[in-house]
Amino acid sequence: MKKILFALCLMSSVFAHAEMDPFSVYLAEAPSGCIDTPLKTGELTLPDLIQIGICNNPTLSRGYMSVKASEAAYGQSKSAYLPNVTVNGSISQDYSRQEEGDSEKGHPYSGNVALSWLIYDFGGRTATAEQMRAYLDSAQFTYNATLHDTVLAINQAYFDLLSAQEVLKSSKTSEASFKKSYEESVKRFELGLVSASDKLLAKTSYEQSRLAVVQADNTLKKAQGALAVLLNLSPDTPLSVSRPPKDKDITKLETDQTVQELMATALTLRPELKSKQSDMTAAQKGIDIAKAGALPSLSFGAEAGYNDNWKKHNLYQYGTSVGLTLSIPLFNGFSDMYNIAKAKYQYRQAALSVVETQDSVRNDVWSSYQDYVTSVDSYDISRKTLESALENERVAFASYQVGRGSILELLTAGSQLATARQQVIVAFYSVLTSKANLYRAIGRF
């Protein structure tokens, strides 16, 4: 008997710690096919960066653990359909002695096996399982929303890095242009063709252009660090990234839908909205659970026990019992009434949260669409401005060389050209960023 009790205790310990899935609820899988390190031969593309970020991002990993926990809770709710079996056992030593009689020692032990099985509870356990299923759906959609946010953040950081690289290059080009103007003013001053103010003004613009290079280099370093951190890497990790082609195809949307159609699409795709809808379903099942708690339940029970005193008299006892138990809650201080009311209010709260999220989704799409349209127009205008600024700077420099233009005209033209160069760069990557924001607002990436 002792060996049997020990074996049962061991089995109980094994079942408690084993990673088993009898209800097949563990369906979510972690991202696979990850790139372990960005330090590879060649440049990293945007898909490469996204893949690294998805696999290494701790926020996503935490969200995945939340999904797995919800799966376990769903499996736990399904266990209510199965019986509960409990084994109890005991062993002890006793000593007794009667007056003018012999002493008597005993080593009594006993064992008991009890089974209880809920047969009917007016849908309470079914509603609980469906509620856990809804919470699992909510956790999965929340994870998807975090995934979309991660992809968007990597897109933005990638475009910021490329923009910073080009701005630095543009700043160095402007520096060289202002240096050329300064050298020309020095030459003309030494020839006595212009006053010292020309040389000083040109030198001031040249020094300012050098400062712009330093500031652009600082922006580039911070942009590279920001992207590395998103990939869960040290900010000083060197990253070599590829550059997308600057053509109309990359700036155009992949759909011809109107903004109204895009808003309607977002209402079917956005994971945040689906998560809120799942929460509403869970709250609705909460009403059923609360109502079932106020109704009777019927259970089946069976029990078998064995008791041995190891004494001369009353050597052992053995008994069994089988029966049904009907539990009827009559009065519990109005607790059930308030519990049902609470569940109904929670459902209304969840329903209003869905409406609020729908409004937010529509506004996200509307705002993102307007930003995209504006960025496309700004990019077209900035390219035309650059063409005009290039020609203006060329004419101004040629005029200054032959003494027909002033230094102020030359420096103004140079400053306008430097600004136009940076505006084109910023405008181009603003189009790509606003496009990524719009896709995120729709629920795509």
N, C-alpha and C positions, 0 to 999 in steps of 0.2 A: 504493500500500500504506500509506503514511504517513497519508493521509486516512482510510482505512478504520479504522486503529488509533485515530486521534483520535475518529472517530465512535463507535466502540465504547466508548471511555472516557467520552465524554460521555453516552451512553445509560446506562451503569452508574451515573454520578453522578445522573442524573435519577431512575432507579428507586429509588436509595437514599434520596432525599429526598422523593419524591412521596407524597402521602396517598392511597394506593390501597387498595381493598378487594376483591380478586378473589374472596375466599371468602365475602363478605357476612357478616362477623362483627360489624361495628359496628352493633348494633341498639339499644343503650341510648341514650335521648335525655334531654337535660337538661330540668329543669322549664320549662314554657312558660306564657305568659299571666301573667307576674309583674307585680305592682304595683311600680313603680320607687321610689316614695316614699310614706310614710304621710301626708304633709302634703297631704291632700285635703279638699275641702269635706265637712262632715258628720263623724259619728263612725265610728270603725273598729269593725267587728264582729270576733268571734273568727275566722271564716273569712278575713277580710282580714289579720289579724295572722299567721295560719298561712301564708297565701300569701306574705306579705312575708318571713317567716322562712325558708321553704323555699328561696326564690330567693336570699336574701342570706347565708345561713348558711355560713361558710367550712368548717366541719366537714363539712357535706353536700357541698360542692363538692369537698373532698379525697376523700371517699368515691366520688364520681362519677368522678374521675380514676382511682381504683383499679379501678373497673369497666371503664373504657376500656382500661387497661393489661392487664387480664385478657382482654379481647376480643382485643387484639393478640397476646397469648401463645397464645390458642386458634388464631388464624389462622396464627401461626408454626408450630404443631404440624402443621397441615394441609399445610404446604409439603413435608413429608417424602414425600408421595405423588407429587410431581412430580420430574422429573430436575434435576440440577445441571449447568449449562453454564458452562464457564470458558474465557475467551479470554486467551491470553498473546501478547505481541508484543515485539520488541526491534529496535533499530537502533543501529549503532555505526560507527566508522571505524577501519580498521587500516592498517598500513604494514609492508611486508616487503621485504627485499633479500637476494638470494643472492650468494655470493662470485663476482666477475667476471660478475655478471649485472645485469639492469636492476631498478630498484626498482619496486615495485608497490603501489598504493594500492587500498583496497577500502572499500565502504560496505555491509557485509552487514546484512541484516535478515531476520527470521524471524517467522512467525506460527503459532499453534497453537490449535486448538479442541478441547476435550475435553468429553465428555458422560458422566455417570454416573447410573445410575438404580437405586435399590434396588427389587428385584422382590419379595423375600419375606424376612421376618425373624421368622416365627413370632408375629405379632401385636404386635410391639414398638411400631411407630409408631401402630397403631390404639389400643393401650392409652394411649400418650402423648397422643393427641388427645382420647380420652375423659377422661383425667385433667385436661387443661387445660379441658375443658368443665365438669367438676365444680368446678374451682377458680373458673371464671367464675361458676357458679351460686352458689358460696359468697360471692364478692365482691358479687354482686347482693343476696343475702339480708342480708349485713352492711350494705350501703347502706340497705336497707329498715328494718333495725333502728335505724340512726342516724336515719332519717327519722321513725320512730315516737317515738324519744326526743326529737327536736326538737319534734314536735307536742305531746308531753306537757309538755315544759318551757315551751312557750308557753302552754299551757292553765294550768299552775300559776302562771306569772308574771301572766297576765291576771286570774285569780281573786284572787291576792294583791293586785294593784293595786286591784281593785274593793273588796275587803275593807278595804284601807287607807283608801280614800276614804270608805267608810261609817263606819269606826271614827273617823276624824277628825270627820265630821259628828256622830256620836253623842257624841264627847267635847265638842264645842262645845255640844251640847244639854245635857249634864250640867253643863258650866261655867255655862251660863245658869241652870240649876236651883239649883246651889249658890250662885250670886250672889244669886238671889232669896231663898234661905234666909238668907244673910248679911244682906241688907238688912232682912229681916223681924226678925232678931235685934237689929240696930242700932236699929230703930224701937222695939221692945219695951224695949230697954235704956234708951233715952232717955226712955221713959215710966215707967221705974222698975218695970217688970213682971218683969224677969229680971235676973240678976246679970251681971257682966262676963264670966264664964266662958262664958256662952252665945254672946256676941259673938265671943270669941276662938276657941272651938271651930268656930263657923260660918266664921270667916275662914280658919282652918287648912284646912278642907275645901275652901273656895273656891280657895285658893292651890294646893292639890294638884290640883284639877280643871284649873286653868290649866296646870300642869306636864304633866298628861296630854295636853292639847291640843298642847303643844310636842312631846312624844314621838310622838304620833300623826302630826303633820306630818312629822317626820323619817322615820318608817316609810313614809309615803306617797311621799316623794321617793326613797327607796332602792328602793321597789317599782317606781316608774316608770322609774328608771335601769336596773334589772335587766331589765325587759321590753324597753327600747330596745336594750340590749346584745345580747339574744337575736336581735333583728332586724338585728344588725350596724350599729346606729346609735350615735351619740354618746349617753351617758347623760343629757345635758341636753336631748335632743330632746323637745319637748312632744308628748304623745300624748293624743288625745281618743278615748275608747273608749265603746262602747255598753254598756248594762247589760241582762243577761238578765232575763226575767220571773221573779218569785218565785212559782212555782206548783209543784204536785206533778208536773206532766208533765216539768219540766226536772230534777227530782231522781230520777225513776223510771228504771229500766233499760229498754232497748228490747227486752229479752228476758225470758221467764219461766223460763229454764233454771235448774236447780238448780246448786249449786256443783260437784257431781260432773260434770254435763254441761258446765259452763263449763271445767273442767280438761281434759276430753276435747277440747273445741273448740280450746283453746289449743295442744294437742299437734299439731293440724293447721294452725294459723295462725302460730304464733310464728316470725318470721324467724330468730331466733338458733338455734332448734332445726334449722330447715331448713339453715342454714349449716353447722352441725356434721354433719348428715347428708350434705351434699355433700362436706365434708372427709373423711368416712369412705369415701364412694365413690371419691374421689381416691386415698386411701390403699390401697384395694383394687386399683385399677388400677396402683398402684405396685408391687404384688407381681407382676403380669403383666409389667410393664416389666423388673423385675429378672430374672425367669425368662427373658424373651426375650433379655436381654443375655448369657446363658450358652449360647445356642443358635446354630447356624450362620445365616448370612445369604447371600443370593444377589443379586448386582448385575449389571446390564448396563452395558457401557462401550463407547464409540466415540470415536475420536480422528483428527484430520486435521491435518497440519502442512506447512508450506512454509518453505524456507530458501534464500536467494539470497546468494551471496558477491560477486556483481558482479566476477568475475574471469574471465580467459580460459579457465581450466580449471575444471572442476567448477562450472559456472555456477549450477545450482540443484538442489535436492532436494525431492521431494514424496512424502508417504507417508500412508497411512491404516491404521487398525486397528479391528477390531470383535471383541468377545468377552464372555464371562460370567466372573464372578469369584465363587468360592465361598469364604467365610471361615468357618473352623471354629476356635473358641477351644478349645484343648486344656488349657492350664494358665496361670493368672495369679495364682498364689500364694494360692489359696482366696478371692480377692476376691469372686467371684460368689456363693460360698456365704454369706459374711457379708452381702453386699448383699441377698440374698433374705431372710435372717433379719431384717435391719434393717427391711425393708419389711413383714414380717409383724408385727413388734412395733409398728411405727408404725400399722398397721391396728388392732391391738388397742387401742392408746392412743386412736385416734379413736373406736372403738366405745364405749369406756368414757366418753369425753367426751360422747357422745350420751346415754348413760344418765344421766350427771350433770346434763346440761342439762334432760332430761325431769323429773328430780326438782326442779330449781330452778324450772322453769315451773309445775309443780303447786303448789309452795309459794308462788310469787308470786300465783297466782290465789286460792289459799286465804286468804292473808293480806290481799290486796286486797279480797276479798269480805267478810271479817269487818270490815275497816275501814269499808267502805261501809255495811254493816248497822248498825254502831255509830254512824256519823255521822248516818244517817237517824233513829235513835232519839234521839240527842242533840239534833238539830234540833227534833224534836217536843217534847221535854221543855223545851228552852230557850224555845220560844214560849209554852208554858204558864207558865213561870217569869216571863217578861216581863209577861204579863197580870196575874199576881199582884203583881209588883213595882210596876207602874203604879198599881194600886188601893191598895196599901199606902202608896206615897209620897203619893198624893192625900189619903188619910185622915190620915196623919201631919202633913201641912202644915196641913190644916184644923183638926186638934186643937191644933197649936201656936199657930195664930192666935187661937184662943179661950181659950188658956191651960190647956188640958186635957192637953196632951202636952209632953214635954221636948225639949230641943234634941238630945239624944243619939238619941232615937227618930226625930226628923226627919232627922238626918244619916245615921243607919244606913239608913233607908229610901231616902234619896237615893243612898247608896253602892251599896245592893243594886240599885236601878234602873239605875244606870250600868253595873254589872257585867252585869246581865241584858240590857241593850241590846247590849253588845259580844258577849256569848255567842251571841245570836241571829245576829248578823252573821257571826261566826267559824264557827258551826255550819252556816249555810247554805252558805257557800263551801267548808267542809270536805266537805260532801256532794258538791258539784260536783267538787272535787279528787279525792276518793276514787273517784268514778265514773269520772273520766278515768284514774286509776291502774288501775282494774279493767279498763277497755277495753284499756289498754296491756298489761296482764298477759295478756289473752286473745289479743292480737295484732291488735286493731282500733284505729282512731282516727277 
